[in-house]
Amino acid sequence: MGDGRKFLIGEFSERTGTSIRTLHYYDEIGLLTPEKNPSSGHRLYTDKDVVTLQKIVSLKFLGYSLEQITEMIHKTTFDVSLNDSLHIQKRAFEEKKEQIEAALTSINRVITILEEEGEVDSTVLMSLIHNIQSEKDLAKWLEERAPKEVVDHIFNMPEEEKLSMDKLYVRFSKDVKKLYGKPVQDPEVKELITDFMKETMGYIGDDAAHALGEIDSAEAEQLIEQYPSPFTKEEEAWLNQAMEYYMELEEKLAEQETTDELEMGYTHENKTKG
């Protein structure tokens, strides 16, 4: 295209790889305005327009908007003052990169769950996706209220363990919906609650559980309200009742074990003295 020829929009589109529709739009907003044939009104593009289009494509690649490009396109040189806007673009791309990585993580975990479960309640699945998406925000919230090592332990665990917790969440949600309405004393309900608590403790550990238990309950309640629940209000009320019932049983059992140990120690001491 170095012979000074002029090209109609179809040929210019083919040579530059830019669609005719895009070229029309650039002309309409004054970003790339070719000459017009005085008799036919057809757009006529030149080598100069190729250079302009290359600038547009390059600046778009760096993330600038068409409005920003319109202001920059006619500059013949750029100096260090461009750095400020480049740093802004860099931060924007870094944020997008984090979003993409988080989205890919969510997709991979959900794909695995669907492959293994076959079918998942839509409310449960959307709740799980939101939880995965919000992990970074939740970690920041916890960092202000719990020791750093606890937060690191919970959120920096291997992906396999995170996936295992996702599966636990899905299975537990599914079983809650299946058992909802049964008496909280029912053996199946007891097995559901005790297994869930045991597996959860296995993942987060005693130290983390203790630290989480120290967080102000009102603040924790406010946080929970920001996360979509996979359960109806009725299911939540039933689940809370079941959890409270078995936590009270555990406390009573622990108290009884302590009493039994003290009594055994007292009996042994008396026998020794005798």
Secondary structure, 3 states (H helix, E strand, C coil): CCCCCCEEHHHHHHHHCCCHHHHHHHHHCCCCCCEECCCCCCEEECHHHHHHHHHHHHHHHCCCCHHHHHHHCCCCCCCCCHHHHHHHHHHHHHHHHHHHHHHHHHHHHHHHHHHHHCCCCHHHHHHHHHHHHCHHHHHHHHHCCCCHHHHHHHHCCCHHHHHHHHHHHHHHHHHHHHHCCCCCCCHHHHHHHHHHHHHHHHHHHHHHHHHHHCCCHHHHHHHHHCCCCCCCHHHHHHHHHHHHHHHHHHHHHHHHHHHHHHHHHHHHHHHHHC
